[in-house]
Every structure is written in C-alpha cells, then in structure tokens.
Amino acid sequence: MIARDAQWGPWIRHDGKGLPPELIGKSVHAVAEMADGRMTEEVGTPMEDDELNRCWDWSYFRCYSETFNWHWSRVTRYRVRKPDALVQLERLAASPLVTEAA
C-alpha cells in the first residue's frame, strides 16, 4: 500500500520524454503501463544514469531488456513525496493552536 495522500504532491501526467531531471534523488510514486496492458505502481528514488530510467522514455515501451529479462513498461503519471517539514507545516495550518487573549 502506498503512503497516505497527504504525504504526496499532486498527480502529474507524464509526457514520455524521459525522466524529468528534477526527480533525480527524490521519492517518487509512479504508475506505469506494463507491456501486457496491466498497470503497476512503484515507489522509488530515480538515480542519474540508471538503466531503470528507460521506463520514463516511451520509445523503449515494449522493448526487451536482456539485463532484466522483461519488456519495458512506461510511466504514465507520477507524484513526488513532500518533504516531512512541509507535511508538518500543512498539519499546523489545518488546525492552528487557539490561545485565549490576555
């Protein structure tokens, strides 16, 4: 099961043009279409120059990978995990502490 929605930013439709550089090193929740049409969800941290980044480039969709013995899937949408400090600030803003005036 994926973590609660409050910990994640909004869903972003992926354009299939490769891994967006701003995602490198961040926690990403991605939804991908597999070669057989099924959908799958993964949470991970994309790293630079990782062969697994090919699923972000749709030109590899359904191409066979001898390294992994599978056909490449393609990421269709993703969201980025919010920093813990931001989640805490959002919680505070949602229920501010009420103090009595002196």
N, C-alpha and C positions, 0 to 999 in steps of 0.2 A: 504494500500500500504506500502511496505517495504521501508525503507530509501535508499537513493542513494547508489550505489555500492561502491563509493569511501570511504564510511564510514565503510566498512566491509572488512575483510581479505578474503583469497581465500576459495572456497568451499572445504570441506573435506568429503570424503566418510566415513560413519560410519560403524564400523565393527560389531555392535550389541552386544558388550561385556560389556555393561553398560555405565554409564555416566563417561566420562573421568574426573578425579579429577581436572585437570587444568581448567575446565569450571565452577566450582563452584564459584558463585558470579559474573560471567561475563555476559555481554549482548550477547545472542546467538540467531541467526536466524536459525531455524531448519525446514527441510522439512521432513514430516512423511507420511508413507502409513497407511491409516485407515483400519480397519478390512474388510470393503466392497470394498477395492481396490482403493478408491479415494485418492488423495494426498492433503495434507493440509500444510500450512506454519504458523509458530508461531514465535514470538519474545518474549523472556523471559530471566529470570535470574535463572538458576538452583541453588537450595539450597541443602545443605547436608541433608540427611535423609528425603527427600520429597517423598511421595508416587508417585508423578507425574514422578519421575525419572525412573519408570518402562518402559516407552516408549523407553528408551535408551538400555534396555536389551531385546533382541529379543525373549528370552524364554517366555516372557509374551505376545507376539503378539497374538491377538485374544482371550486372556483370559478375562473373565468377571470380572469387578470390581463392587462389590456391593456398595462401597463407592461413586463412581461416576456414577453408573448405565450406564456403557458403556463397550465396548470391547477395550482392549489396542491397540493403534497404535504402529508403530515402526519408530524411526528416521532413515532415510536413508542417509542424508547428513546435514551438518551444516557449519556455518561460525561464526566467533567471531567479534564483533564490535571493531574497532580500537579505542584506546584512542584519545580523542579530540586533544591533543597536537601532536600526530603523524599525524593526518589528516592535521593540520595546517602546520607542517613541510613539508609534501608532497606537499601541495599547494605552499609553498615558493620555494621549489626546482624545481617545474614545471615552475615557472615564476619568476626567480631571478630578483632582482632590479638591473638595469643597471645604473651605475654612470659614469659621464664623468671624465676622468683623468685630474688632475690639472697640 
